[in-house]
Amino acid sequence: MSQDPPVVRRQIEIINALGLHMRPADKFVRLALQFQSEIRVIHDNGDEFNGKSILDLTSLAAECGTRLDLEACGPDAEAAVETLAALVSAGFYEDENGEELEPPR
C-alpha cells in the first residue's frame, strides 16, 4: 500500500510595492527549486502556475495586494510552503522602490 505524499496549502499576499515582477519571481523560483516537492501557485480565479517556472510566475502578473494560494505536494511540502511564504511575507526583501534589501541572517 503506497501512501500519498503530503499536500500543504497556505494563502499568501503579495505585499511588496511593485508586485511579483521579474526579480521577486526569480527569488521565488530559485528558492522553490531547492525543494523536492511540486510547488503550485494558485490565483483566486482558479488558474494554477508552476512555482518552479519563472515564465509561469511572471505571467501571473500579481500586483501588490494580490492574494494567492501556495501549495506544495511532496516529501518536504511543509518546509517548502513555510520557506516560500516567509519570502513573500518579507516582501521578497525589496523596498518600496524595488531596491534589494539585505535579508536577515
TAPE-V976173 format. One line per field, one symbol per residue. ss: DSSP state (2 for helix, 1 for strand, 0 for the rest). psi: psi as a letter, one per 30 degrees, with the letter a starting at -180 (. if undefined). burial: b if it has 16 or more other C-alpha atoms within 10 Angstrom, else e. A space follows every 10 residues. Layout:
BEGIN
ss: ???
psi: ???
burial: ???
END
This chain:
BEGIN
ss: 0000001111 1110000000 0222222222 2200000111 1110000111 0002222220 0000001111 1110002222 2222222220 2221000001 00000
psi: kkkklkkkkk klkjfkegai aeeeeeeeee eeffkelkkk kklfgfkkkj fgjeeeeffe hjlkfkklkk kkjafheeee eeeeeeeefg gghkafggkk lkkl.
burial: eeeeeebbbe ebbbbbebbb bebbbbbbbe bbeebebbbb bbbeeeebbb bbbbebbbeb ebbeeebbbb bbbbbbbbeb bebbbebbee bbbbeeebee eeeee
END
